[in-house]
Amino acid sequence: MENNYYVLGIDEAGYGPDIGPLVVTSSLFRLSEKYHQQKFWKALSEIISKKTKEFPEKVIVSDSKDIFKNHPKNYLIGEITVLCFYSLLHSLPLNFQEFLQNIFLDNLDLFQKRCKTFSKYTYRMCWGNNNFFSEDPLNSRNLDPGPFLDNLFPKLKRVMKGSEIDLIDIKSIVLCPHLYNESITKKGKLFLNYLQFERLIENALKRILIENSSVKDKEETVKLEKKYKKEIRNFKKNEQKNNLNSIFVIADKLGSKKYYTNYLKSVLLRDFNIKVLEQSRDISTYKLSNNLEIRISFIKEGDKTHFPIALSSVFSKYIRERFIKNINEFFATKIQNLEPTKGYAYKIEKFIEVTDDIRKKYDIATNCFLRKRDSLLHLFD
């Protein structure tokens, strides 16, 4: 286990819209050497590209906004990327339910059970029929992902194996409007968003700690998982020296924010000593240390240049688009000629208006449908 280096890329999708969930995803990789921005792109260039025009010869990893453009082929491209990397960790899922079961950071069953308590129609609005893949692909019923996946995944698996880049984990957090509204604090939306970043960092540290421990017995591993927070703070220096030469966290910037010290001192990382390495419009980097040392960088448009961030961006966008599709289909079955929504404010007013009677009829609470914004507060009365 000597000379392990780790990089965790984090990004979100759905921070700006008024409808649908905020989804935040992290991708954890183990490397044989320190992380360099170009390492992934060069090592995986045989099978990975940033350019959508190179699909279906290659898997596309880039800014999710560039991938998920409003065209069936683009949605197919994003779906193939997600399923290829998901399949490096798990067997191919049968449906969206199974997919989320392995990707969700939280307990999916409890999450859905809470949703059902509001009303069965609230549940159906968000979760739909849970089908996906060839039976109900995200893009269109006319574009089956299966043949593309059969062609690309074996190549990706082979190239990854020879690259000395190991994908360890992918985890996502979903904040539906209800949870978003419930969780918002006086510190604002950015702080709420950052707290999801910390939860994913915490999960990654736990995975790294377990992986680098000498514990092999399953029962002992479970015990270590339960007390991992304490273990992180008391990480043995010799283990750090021998096993953990680098833990690097990279995330897309929160808005245009330049200073993150107050965020880093908030919850999980409050006991770490924080050293500012750089704070600029484009990048803010910090070194955090107690017995364990972590470097964190918040990078402007990091999903365009850093592979781990870009991959997380694609997963977040894919999951969000799945929920948005369910929401649109739910109301389309009850309202003729309904124009679908993406959830963004500049086109949302009409969708809110025309769905109002249906939401009242089926007892769908506004708190589960809309996020609380100043311009929308009158709807929550």
ABEGO torsion letter per residue (X at the ends): XBGBBBBBBBBBBGAABABEBBBBBBBBBBBABBBBAAAAAAAAAAABBABAAAOAABBBBBBAAAABBBBAAAAAAAAAAAAAAAAAABBBBABAAAAAAAABABBAAAAAAAAAAAEAAAAAAAAEAGBBEAABBAABAABBAAAAAAAAAAAAAAAAAAAGBBBABBBBBBBBAAAAAAABBAAEAAAAAAAAAAAAAAAAAAAAAAAABABABAAAAAAAAAAAAAAAAABBAAAAAAABABBBBBBBBBEABABAAAAAAABAAAABBBBBABBBAABBBBBBBBABBBBBBBBBGAAAABAAAAAAAAAAAAAAAAAAAAAAAAAAAABBGBBBBAGBAAAAAAAAAAAAAAAAAAGBBAAAABBBBAAAAAAAX
